[in-house]
Amino acid sequence: MPVNLKTPRVRVIRASDPDKEQDIQTTNGDLVLWDRTRAKHKWPSFEDAPFLWLTFISWAAARRGGIIGLDVTYEAWESDVLSVDAREPDEDDESGRPFPDRIASAIDSGAGDINANEPV
């Protein structure tokens, strides 16, 4: 995979392996899957629900990259994730910020509720 992708890198810690931090590189395909799924389910935008967005794109990238099986649903991934955050670029990385300019904090995100029982 190219070193200088400008798509988000996501750091994930899961309940199934809490001692292992996973650094997952997303690709355009993962972001497109988010766009399609968000529209289908009428989910809020990534600005309004940054942790939903990060959890979803990390799931898409984990499936694509073979970190988890293709049979692992988004709902199962979401339940397993203890922590998710966008990884800051390395100091020598000239590609800039690897995620949208404004990711709201947990306090000011204002993320709406979603129906977690509805399959993706």
N, C-alpha and C positions, 0 to 999 in steps of 0.2 A: 504494500500500500504506500502511496506517495507520502513523504515525510511532511510536506507543507500543506496538507488539506486545511481549508479554512472552515470546515464544518466542525461542530462542537465535539470536544472530548469530554466525556462524562466519567466522574469518579463515583463508583457504586460500592456499597457494603451491604451484603445480604444476610438475612437471618440463617440461611442454610450453610453459610460459611463466614461467620462474623469476624474471623481473624484474618481474612483476606480482603484487601482493597483491590477492586478491579478498575482499571483505567480503560474505558471503551471509546474507540474512535468511531464517530458516526459518519455517514456519507449522505450524499444528496438523496439517495433512495430512501433512507430512513426519514429524512425530513419531508419528502413527498408523501410517504405513508402516513405521517402525522397529519399533513394537510388534508388528505383524503378522509382519514378516520375522524378527524375533528369535525369536518363538514358533515359527515354522515350522522354523527351522534350529537351534533350541535353543541360541542364542547366549547369552553371559552378559549380565547387566543392564548398564545404562550405568554404574552405580557400580563394577562389576567390570571393565569394558572401556571406559573413557571415550573413548579415541581411536578405537576401532571405532565407537562411537556418534556421535562428532562427524564422522567421515569419512562415515558412512552418511547422516546427516541433511543434511550439506552436499551430498552427491551428489543426494539427493532434491530439495533446494531448487534446485540448479543445473539439473537437468533440468526441473523445473516452471517455473523462471524463464527458460528459454531460454539459459542460459549455456553449456550443452552440449546436444547433440542427444539425443532420446529413445532413440536407438540405442546410446548410451554405457552400457555395463554398469557395475554397481557395481565389479566386479573391475578393469575398465580404469581407473575413477576412482581406486580405492585405489592402484593401481600408479603413477598419475600424480601423486598428492599427495605433496609433499615435507614439508609442514608443515600442521598443522591445530590451531587452538586457539579456544576460546570467547572472544569479544571482550567486554571489560569495557564496561559502559554508560558513556555520556558523563556527565560530572560533573553536568550539568543534567538528566539523565534521571531522572525521578521514578518510573519503573516498577520500579526495583529490579534485582536480579541477573537477567541474561537466560538463565540456565541453572540446572540443579538446584543446590541448596545445596552439595553436596559433589562436586567433580570431583577424583578422585585424581590425583596426579602420576604421571609415567611410572615413577618408582621404586616407588611403593607401590600401583600399580593392580592388580597380580595378575591381569591379564587372561589368560584362557585362550586356547588355540590354537583357531583355526577352520579348517575345510577351505576354503582360498582357491580351490580348483579347483571347488567346488560352486557353480553359478550361484545368484544371489539370486532 
